[in-house]
């Protein structure tokens, strides 16, 4: 038995999220179906570093799988990519790892990026890949507000009502808001995130950027630990799981 780590890129648009579901397409199902072609028709179960929601994309999702057959990681990646076509899912790296490696529990940090296109015109080339906000955003105010979120806090305000985590306490290691032309990018990373935490944070920061709220409002609603005070939740289109950190890095 050998364990393999897979680095996976996908367009979340056609899927109901990462996790396998009974009646809707999922990224997990697509990868497991491809693995079944190499496993005598039996789909092995894979475990991922995180469960992205419907419509959320990934450039660096990581999953692990156990296979009985002897195969070189590069050949496994090539074979999986062949069977994944034409689904918008790609294995961008593959490595054999110790049986103690677990994509979820071995992860040290997860990195997310949210892409906003700040313009009045509709999105033609990036439809489904970014959030168009037509009102000019004050990115300096957004970034100033965002810094109140770093550190260890009760993130109940930014936690989805259906979140199943035992606690809303999380440590946000870093967050930044940068603007360049019509592009606004929100980057954040943490050991772990609550359900829809990033989208809730981005939606609230946009309220600050639009001038509807002062930067200090983020500090106030964080301290209140009250979900009803959260701004509108940002759509999934602009959210990307960009990287998952491990020590050592299985793909280095």
DOTOR-372012 format. One record per residue (C-alpha): residue in three letters; x, y, z; residue number from 1. Coordinates in pm, 1 decimal, always signed. Layout:
{"ALA"; {X; Y; Z}; NUM}
...
END
This chain:
{"UNK"; {+0.0; +0.0; +0.0}; 1}
{"UNK"; {+134.3; +342.9; -97.1}; 2}
{"UNK"; {-1.9; +685.8; -7.5}; 3}
{"UNK"; {+5.3; +970.7; -257.9}; 4}
{"UNK"; {-46.3; +1343.2; -209.3}; 5}
{"UNK"; {-221.2; +1519.8; -496.3}; 6}
{"UNK"; {-209.6; +1894.6; -561.6}; 7}
{"UNK"; {-530.3; +1979.7; -743.8}; 8}
{"UNK"; {-647.8; +2278.5; -944.5}; 9}
{"UNK"; {-1012.4; +2323.3; -1039.0}; 10}
{"UNK"; {-1277.3; +2562.6; -1160.5}; 11}
{"UNK"; {-1553.5; +2542.9; -902.4}; 12}
{"UNK"; {-1832.0; +2665.1; -1129.9}; 13}
{"UNK"; {-1971.7; +2327.2; -1244.6}; 14}
{"UNK"; {-1949.8; +2169.3; -899.7}; 15}
{"UNK"; {-2155.6; +2177.0; -580.9}; 16}
{"UNK"; {-1829.3; +2201.4; -389.0}; 17}
{"UNK"; {-1540.0; +1971.7; -307.8}; 18}
{"UNK"; {-1724.6; +1713.3; -99.0}; 19}
{"UNK"; {-1899.4; +1418.5; -261.9}; 20}
{"UNK"; {-2278.1; +1456.2; -265.7}; 21}
{"UNK"; {-2553.7; +1212.2; -347.8}; 22}
{"UNK"; {-2729.9; +1409.3; -620.6}; 23}
{"UNK"; {-2491.5; +1684.2; -735.4}; 24}
{"UNK"; {-2149.6; +1682.8; -905.3}; 25}
{"UNK"; {-1849.4; +1740.7; -682.1}; 26}
{"UNK"; {-1474.8; +1772.6; -732.8}; 27}
{"UNK"; {-1413.6; +1478.7; -499.7}; 28}
{"UNK"; {-1640.6; +1258.4; -710.6}; 29}
{"UNK"; {-1459.1; +1359.9; -1031.0}; 30}
{"UNK"; {-1117.0; +1271.4; -888.0}; 31}
{"UNK"; {-1239.6; +947.2; -730.1}; 32}
{"UNK"; {-1399.3; +843.3; -1059.4}; 33}
{"UNK"; {-1065.7; +899.3; -1235.1}; 34}
{"UNK"; {-887.7; +700.3; -964.7}; 35}
{"UNK"; {-1134.8; +414.5; -1011.2}; 36}
{"UNK"; {-1007.8; +373.9; -1370.1}; 37}
{"UNK"; {-666.6; +291.8; -1221.8}; 38}
{"UNK"; {-797.4; +82.7; -935.2}; 39}
{"UNK"; {-990.3; -196.9; -1102.0}; 40}
{"UNK"; {-1311.2; +2.7; -1116.2}; 41}
{"UNK"; {-1323.4; +56.5; -740.1}; 42}
{"UNK"; {-1306.3; +427.6; -645.8}; 43}
{"UNK"; {-1076.7; +475.8; -345.5}; 44}
{"UNK"; {-1179.7; +744.4; -99.0}; 45}
{"UNK"; {-966.0; +1056.3; -96.8}; 46}
{"UNK"; {-933.0; +1311.2; +181.8}; 47}
{"UNK"; {-871.3; +1679.6; +116.8}; 48}
{"UNK"; {-714.6; +1962.7; +311.5}; 49}
{"UNK"; {-1040.8; +2155.5; +305.5}; 50}
{"UNK"; {-1396.3; +2142.4; +172.6}; 51}
{"UNK"; {-1448.6; +2430.4; -65.4}; 52}
{"UNK"; {-1806.2; +2546.9; -126.9}; 53}
{"UNK"; {-2002.6; +2542.0; -450.3}; 54}
{"UNK"; {-1846.7; +2775.8; -704.1}; 55}
{"UNK"; {-1519.0; +2819.9; -512.7}; 56}
{"UNK"; {-1200.6; +2753.5; -709.9}; 57}
{"UNK"; {-862.5; +2606.8; -619.8}; 58}
{"UNK"; {-509.4; +2638.4; -744.9}; 59}
{"UNK"; {-352.2; +2438.9; -464.8}; 60}
{"UNK"; {-603.6; +2204.9; -304.1}; 61}
{"UNK"; {-427.6; +1900.2; -156.3}; 62}
{"UNK"; {-571.9; +1551.3; -109.8}; 63}
{"UNK"; {-425.2; +1213.2; -24.9}; 64}
{"UNK"; {-517.4; +866.6; -146.1}; 65}
{"UNK"; {-398.8; +511.4; -74.3}; 66}
{"UNK"; {-337.5; +278.4; -367.4}; 67}
{"UNK"; {-233.5; -87.1; -368.6}; 68}
{"UNK"; {-67.0; -70.9; -710.1}; 69}
{"UNK"; {+294.1; +29.9; -771.8}; 70}
{"UNK"; {+303.6; +345.9; -985.6}; 71}
{"UNK"; {+540.1; +639.6; -1019.7}; 72}
{"UNK"; {+383.9; +968.4; -901.2}; 73}
{"UNK"; {+435.4; +1140.8; -1236.9}; 74}
{"UNK"; {+264.7; +852.6; -1419.6}; 75}
{"UNK"; {-20.2; +862.8; -1169.5}; 76}
{"UNK"; {-68.9; +1235.0; -1232.1}; 77}
{"UNK"; {-64.9; +1187.6; -1610.6}; 78}
{"UNK"; {-312.6; +900.4; -1594.4}; 79}
{"UNK"; {-549.6; +1089.0; -1367.2}; 80}
{"UNK"; {-540.6; +1396.5; -1589.3}; 81}
{"UNK"; {-625.7; +1182.3; -1890.5}; 82}
{"UNK"; {-929.6; +1037.0; -1712.8}; 83}
{"UNK"; {-1038.6; +1373.7; -1568.7}; 84}
{"UNK"; {-1081.5; +1536.5; -1910.1}; 85}
{"UNK"; {-1293.8; +1728.7; -1998.7}; 86}
{"UNK"; {-1385.0; +1823.4; -1639.4}; 87}
{"UNK"; {-1215.5; +2150.3; -1530.1}; 88}
{"UNK"; {-997.2; +1962.3; -1280.2}; 89}
{"UNK"; {-622.6; +1903.3; -1304.8}; 90}
{"UNK"; {-361.4; +1721.7; -1098.2}; 91}
{"UNK"; {-72.6; +1969.5; -1103.7}; 92}
{"UNK"; {+162.0; +1772.7; -876.1}; 93}
{"UNK"; {+178.2; +1427.2; -722.7}; 94}
{"UNK"; {+414.4; +1280.2; -463.6}; 95}
{"UNK"; {+443.2; +958.0; -266.5}; 96}
{"UNK"; {+421.5; +1037.5; +105.0}; 97}
{"UNK"; {+447.5; +846.0; +433.0}; 98}
{"UNK"; {+134.7; +669.2; +555.1}; 99}
{"UNK"; {+132.3; +913.6; +846.6}; 100}
{"UNK"; {+66.3; +1206.7; +608.5}; 101}
{"UNK"; {-291.4; +1334.3; +609.7}; 102}
{"UNK"; {-398.3; +1614.2; +377.4}; 103}
{"UNK"; {-625.3; +1770.5; +638.5}; 104}
{"UNK"; {-459.6; +1705.5; +972.9}; 105}
{"UNK"; {-97.3; +1744.0; +860.0}; 106}
{"UNK"; {-163.9; +2090.9; +714.6}; 107}
{"UNK"; {+6.7; +2382.6; +892.0}; 108}
{"UNK"; {-172.2; +2666.2; +711.8}; 109}
{"UNK"; {-422.8; +2734.6; +437.4}; 110}
{"UNK"; {-401.4; +3030.2; +200.6}; 111}
{"UNK"; {-699.1; +3191.5; +28.0}; 112}
{"UNK"; {-721.2; +3471.7; -226.6}; 113}
{"UNK"; {-1032.8; +3664.6; -323.6}; 114}
{"UNK"; {-1040.7; +3845.7; -659.4}; 115}
{"UNK"; {-1255.2; +4154.8; -712.9}; 116}
{"UNK"; {-1284.1; +4341.8; -1041.5}; 117}
{"UNK"; {-1372.5; +4700.5; -955.3}; 118}
{"UNK"; {-1544.4; +4835.1; -1266.7}; 119}
{"UNK"; {-1886.2; +4923.4; -1406.3}; 120}
{"UNK"; {-1866.1; +4700.9; -1712.6}; 121}
{"UNK"; {-1974.5; +4338.1; -1696.0}; 122}
{"UNK"; {-1716.6; +4060.2; -1685.2}; 123}
{"UNK"; {-1666.7; +3894.3; -2021.9}; 124}
{"UNK"; {-1346.7; +3692.7; -1982.2}; 125}
{"UNK"; {-1363.6; +3648.4; -1604.4}; 126}
{"UNK"; {-1730.9; +3571.0; -1554.8}; 127}
{"UNK"; {-1748.6; +3318.6; -1272.2}; 128}
{"UNK"; {-1385.7; +3381.8; -1178.8}; 129}
{"UNK"; {-1411.3; +3712.9; -993.1}; 130}
{"UNK"; {-1663.1; +3936.5; -816.6}; 131}
{"UNK"; {-1749.7; +4251.9; -1008.9}; 132}
{"UNK"; {-1808.6; +4549.0; -778.1}; 133}
{"UNK"; {-1915.6; +4852.1; -986.1}; 134}
{"UNK"; {-1871.2; +5116.1; -711.3}; 135}
{"UNK"; {-1515.0; +5245.2; -664.4}; 136}
{"UNK"; {-1354.2; +5085.1; -357.0}; 137}
{"UNK"; {-1120.2; +5252.7; -109.0}; 138}
{"UNK"; {-867.0; +4971.3; -77.9}; 139}
{"UNK"; {-655.8; +5159.5; +178.4}; 140}
{"UNK"; {-956.2; +5179.4; +411.3}; 141}
{"UNK"; {-1033.6; +4812.1; +350.5}; 142}
{"UNK"; {-678.8; +4707.7; +434.7}; 143}
{"UNK"; {-674.2; +4924.9; +746.7}; 144}
{"UNK"; {-999.0; +4767.7; +863.0}; 145}
{"UNK"; {-879.0; +4416.0; +783.2}; 146}
{"UNK"; {-583.0; +4436.8; +1021.3}; 147}
{"UNK"; {-819.9; +4427.2; +1318.9}; 148}
{"UNK"; {-896.8; +4067.7; +1222.4}; 149}
{"UNK"; {-543.3; +3933.3; +1260.6}; 150}
{"UNK"; {-465.6; +3727.4; +1567.8}; 151}
{"UNK"; {-672.1; +3489.5; +1779.4}; 152}
{"UNK"; {-1040.0; +3587.1; +1802.0}; 153}
{"UNK"; {-1394.3; +3462.7; +1832.3}; 154}
{"UNK"; {-1502.1; +3485.4; +1466.5}; 155}
{"UNK"; {-1872.5; +3415.4; +1531.1}; 156}
{"UNK"; {-1966.8; +3728.8; +1333.6}; 157}
{"UNK"; {-1796.8; +3584.4; +1024.9}; 158}
{"UNK"; {-1912.6; +3225.5; +1074.1}; 159}
{"UNK"; {-2189.0; +3075.8; +860.0}; 160}
{"UNK"; {-2498.6; +2969.6; +1051.3}; 161}
{"UNK"; {-2453.3; +2613.0; +921.3}; 162}
{"UNK"; {-2088.1; +2589.5; +1030.1}; 163}
{"UNK"; {-2027.0; +2261.0; +1212.8}; 164}
{"UNK"; {-1700.5; +2357.4; +1384.8}; 165}
{"UNK"; {-1696.5; +2302.7; +1761.3}; 166}
{"UNK"; {-1565.2; +2652.7; +1826.9}; 167}
{"UNK"; {-1560.8; +2990.8; +1650.7}; 168}
{"UNK"; {-1215.7; +3066.2; +1792.9}; 169}
{"UNK"; {-962.5; +3093.0; +1510.4}; 170}
{"UNK"; {-624.0; +3252.1; +1449.1}; 171}
{"UNK"; {-597.9; +3464.5; +1135.8}; 172}
{"UNK"; {-225.5; +3479.1; +1068.5}; 173}
{"UNK"; {-233.8; +3753.5; +804.2}; 174}
{"UNK"; {-471.3; +3942.9; +577.7}; 175}
{"UNK"; {-410.5; +4210.9; +317.0}; 176}
{"UNK"; {-613.1; +4412.5; +67.3}; 177}
{"UNK"; {-429.6; +4541.6; -238.3}; 178}
{"UNK"; {-557.2; +4741.4; -532.5}; 179}
{"UNK"; {-398.0; +4776.6; -876.0}; 180}
{"UNK"; {-604.7; +4943.2; -1144.7}; 181}
{"UNK"; {-943.2; +4776.1; -1150.3}; 182}
{"UNK"; {-813.3; +4470.3; -963.6}; 183}
{"UNK"; {-862.9; +4431.7; -587.8}; 184}
{"UNK"; {-712.6; +4127.1; -419.3}; 185}
{"UNK"; {-774.0; +4007.8; -65.1}; 186}
{"UNK"; {-518.5; +3757.7; +65.3}; 187}
{"UNK"; {-550.5; +3575.1; +394.4}; 188}
{"UNK"; {-398.2; +3272.7; +558.1}; 189}
{"UNK"; {-455.1; +3082.9; +880.1}; 190}
{"UNK"; {-410.1; +2734.8; +1025.0}; 191}
{"UNK"; {-782.1; +2675.6; +960.4}; 192}
{"UNK"; {-1097.2; +2863.0; +864.2}; 193}
{"UNK"; {-1463.7; +2850.3; +959.2}; 194}
{"UNK"; {-1735.4; +2778.1; +704.6}; 195}
{"UNK"; {-1762.5; +3080.9; +471.1}; 196}
{"UNK"; {-1535.6; +3284.3; +695.9}; 197}
{"UNK"; {-1334.4; +3434.5; +410.9}; 198}
{"UNK"; {-1640.2; +3527.4; +203.5}; 199}
{"UNK"; {-1803.5; +3683.1; +510.9}; 200}
{"UNK"; {-1492.1; +3888.0; +582.0}; 201}
{"UNK"; {-1460.0; +4004.1; +220.9}; 202}
{"UNK"; {-1825.2; +4104.1; +202.0}; 203}
{"UNK"; {-1788.8; +4315.1; +515.9}; 204}
{"UNK"; {-1464.8; +4474.8; +396.0}; 205}
{"UNK"; {-1638.7; +4576.4; +73.6}; 206}
{"UNK"; {-1894.6; +4764.3; +285.4}; 207}
{"UNK"; {-1600.5; +4964.4; +421.2}; 208}
{"UNK"; {-1451.4; +5009.3; +74.4}; 209}
{"UNK"; {-1781.4; +5143.8; -59.6}; 210}
{"UNK"; {-1794.8; +5399.5; +221.2}; 211}
{"UNK"; {-2103.6; +5249.9; +382.1}; 212}
{"UNK"; {-1910.9; +5172.6; +700.4}; 213}
{"UNK"; {-1602.8; +5320.2; +869.3}; 214}
{"UNK"; {-1293.3; +5100.9; +908.2}; 215}
{"UNK"; {-1358.9; +5084.0; +1285.1}; 216}
{"UNK"; {-1686.2; +4902.4; +1215.1}; 217}
{"UNK"; {-1493.9; +4579.2; +1148.0}; 218}
{"UNK"; {-1341.3; +4598.1; +1497.1}; 219}
{"UNK"; {-1685.9; +4654.3; +1647.4}; 220}
{"UNK"; {-1864.4; +4366.3; +1475.5}; 221}
{"UNK"; {-1574.6; +4128.8; +1544.1}; 222}
{"UNK"; {-1592.8; +4208.3; +1915.1}; 223}
{"UNK"; {-1971.7; +4166.0; +1914.9}; 224}
{"UNK"; {-1941.9; +3800.4; +1800.6}; 225}
{"UNK"; {-2287.0; +3834.1; +1642.5}; 226}
{"UNK"; {-2354.6; +3682.3; +1299.4}; 227}
{"UNK"; {-2644.2; +3921.1; +1236.1}; 228}
{"UNK"; {-2398.4; +4213.5; +1221.2}; 229}
{"UNK"; {-2193.4; +4066.4; +933.9}; 230}
{"UNK"; {-2208.7; +4245.8; +599.5}; 231}
{"UNK"; {-2344.5; +4072.5; +287.1}; 232}
{"UNK"; {-2150.3; +3754.2; +215.6}; 233}
{"UNK"; {-1932.2; +3779.7; -96.2}; 234}
{"UNK"; {-2020.5; +3540.2; -380.3}; 235}
{"UNK"; {-1806.6; +3228.5; -431.6}; 236}
{"UNK"; {-1687.7; +3330.9; -781.0}; 237}
{"UNK"; {-1381.9; +3522.8; -664.3}; 238}
{"UNK"; {-1254.8; +3283.3; -396.9}; 239}
{"UNK"; {-952.3; +3059.3; -453.4}; 240}
{"UNK"; {-776.9; +2810.7; -225.8}; 241}
{"UNK"; {-426.3; +2892.1; -342.6}; 242}
{"UNK"; {-197.1; +2691.8; -116.8}; 243}
{"UNK"; {-178.9; +2451.3; +173.3}; 244}
{"UNK"; {+140.2; +2444.8; +380.9}; 245}
{"UNK"; {+302.6; +2129.0; +512.8}; 246}
{"UNK"; {+627.2; +2059.1; +692.7}; 247}
{"UNK"; {+805.1; +1913.4; +509.4}; 248}
{"UNK"; {+646.5; +2014.1; +178.9}; 249}
{"UNK"; {+556.0; +1686.7; +0.1}; 250}
{"UNK"; {+588.0; +1850.6; -341.7}; 251}
{"UNK"; {+926.8; +2018.2; -298.9}; 252}
END
